[in-house]
Amino acid sequence: MTPEGKEYTRKFPEGFDEDSPNKFVHHILKEYAVEEKDDKGNPSGNFFMNKKWTQAASKEVLGKLKKMDEGATEKYMNQYFGRTWEHFDVNEANRLDALDMPAFMKYLCSDQSLDLDAM
């Protein structure tokens, strides 16, 4: 359901559904991404991440894949999240394309070999 009380079934972009080998992007689209609406208020199929949801996803990645506890995660986020966000949000739009999250997380973690699908 949408906040307006309308029934809503999220349609994932081609290649990122439940059967996709790209499990990380599917997880981001399902759990964190916000779907843009068209000018009539209908779902557009375009997904983006705002800062709040990107922070939440980042904490999950740091905890699960970098094995950081809550304290270490907070310290790491305080030091690196802001500059990573600024690196990706070059137009200062306060939003990022959800499909850019693999690159964002690898940059945040300073680990280009990070297997995000292992989450």
N, C-alpha and C positions, 0 to 999 in steps of 0.2 A: 504494500500500500504506500501511496505517496502521502506527504504531509497534508495534502488536500483531500485525502480519503479515497482517491481513485486507485483501482487495482492496477498494478504495474509489474510487468515481468521484464527484467533487464535482459536486453539482447546484446551479447558480447560481440565485439568485432570478429570478423572471420579469422580463424587461426588461434583464437584465444578462449575457446569454449571449454567446457569441463573435460573434454577428451584431448585437449591440446597437450603436446609435450612441454609447452611453456607454462608450467604450473605456477611459477611466480607471478607472471603478468596476470594470469587468470585470477589468482588470489588477490592481487591488488585491485583488479577491476571489480571483483565480487565484494570485497570487504572494505575498501578504502576510497576508491575513486568516486567522483561525483559526475553524473551524466549531465551534459549540457542540454538545455531545452531549446527548441526552435522558437520562432517568434509567436507561435500559437500556444506555447507551453507544453508541447509534446516532446518526448525524449528524442534526441538527435542522433544518438549512436556515437557521439564524441565524448570521451571521458577525460577528465582532468583531475589533478590533485591540488588541493589547497594546502597551505602551510600546516594547518592543524592535523590533517589526515596524513600528510607526508611525515610529520614528526612521529605520529603513532606507528606508522609502518616502519619507520627507521628504528624505533625502539624495539619493535618485534624482531627485525633483522639482526640488530646488535645482540639481543638476548639469545636468539636461537642459533645464529651462525657464528657469532664471535664469542659466544658463551660468557657474555658480560652479565654481572648481577645488576640489580636496580641502581645501586650507587655508582658503579663504574659506567653504566649506561648514561646516567644523568650528567656525570662529569664529562664524558665523551661528547654527548650532545651539546652541552654548553660550549665546548671548545670548537667543535667542527661543524655542527649542523648549519649555523648561520652563514658561514662562508661557502658551504656546499650549496645552500639554497641560492645565494647570490650568484654563484658560478653558473647555475642552470637557469635562473630567472633573469636573464640578461635584459629583457624588455621591461622588467619591473611590473609584470602583469599580476603578481601575487597568485600565480597558478602555473602549473606545469602540466604538460601532456602526460597522461597516465602511462603511455607506452615508453616514456623516457625513464621510468622508475628503475629498470635494471642498471642503466648507466649511472643514475643518481646514487643508488645504493653501493655500487662498486666504488664510485668516487668517494663517497662518504666513508666507507670502510678502508680506503686506500688499498684495495685488493681486487685487481682486475680478474683474477682467477676464481673469485668467489662463486660457488655453485648455488645460486639463489633458488634453483628448483629443488634443492635438498631440504628446503623448509618443510 
